């Protein structure tokens, strides 16, 4: 994987380094991507393990135990964030950064002090976005953390995704809410984006996780690709590792998120 940060893909922001498209046209989402090539053109499944960085033990377990093609997603509030991301990339994992956004049940669910909010102006959300993006370097893009209310508001989400695109990043819509307009805006902006098909461990049991992984296989066979999101529970790491072992024999391939952007059916 390419070294990070690449000096040509960084500008100095008020709160730290910010990703930019290089003068030569290189984009961070491509440069920092895990290399992927599948000569057989098998159906692709991208798995993301999210909310890493807050627990050192859980983060290290995900980095060390999961296959390299699993994408790792980090919370921007974590300590030692750059060290965690460097370790993840050294182990072959592509990484993305979580953007906390306003949920429907705010303030009962609080996404954090720099969350993007529908009650803020575009300029205020832009300041928060810059703060979040400046926490670390080497990520290919962003995924919403919570955000069921924010992602349902096109007037709030569009300026954010426009900024994400202009910085050469991809967007993964976690579909934390069924009314998200993320895919629609992603298509309108012609930006690299992907959409979560299944949370694999809302029920953190081996039986339930295995069932969700089987559903992802069917989606991938039907559509050519699928995306799943899980969390660093011990049972999730164990079941994903076991599932990945036989994936090739079943005619599928695990891919980083960057290898499935703009490949899913419109929704």
Protein Blocks (a to p, Z undefined) as FASTA:
>chain_A
ZZdddfklcccdfkbccddddfkopafklmmpccdddfkopacdddddehihjamklmmm
mmmmpcfklccdddfkbghklmmmmmmmmnopacddddddddfklckbcgbjkbccfkbc
fklmmmmmmmmmmmpghiabdcdeehllmmmmmklmmmmmmmmmmnopacddehlafkbc
klmmmmmnopacdddfbdfklpacfklmmmmmmmmmmmmmmnopacddddfdfklmmmmm
mmmmmmmmnopacddfklmgokaccZZ
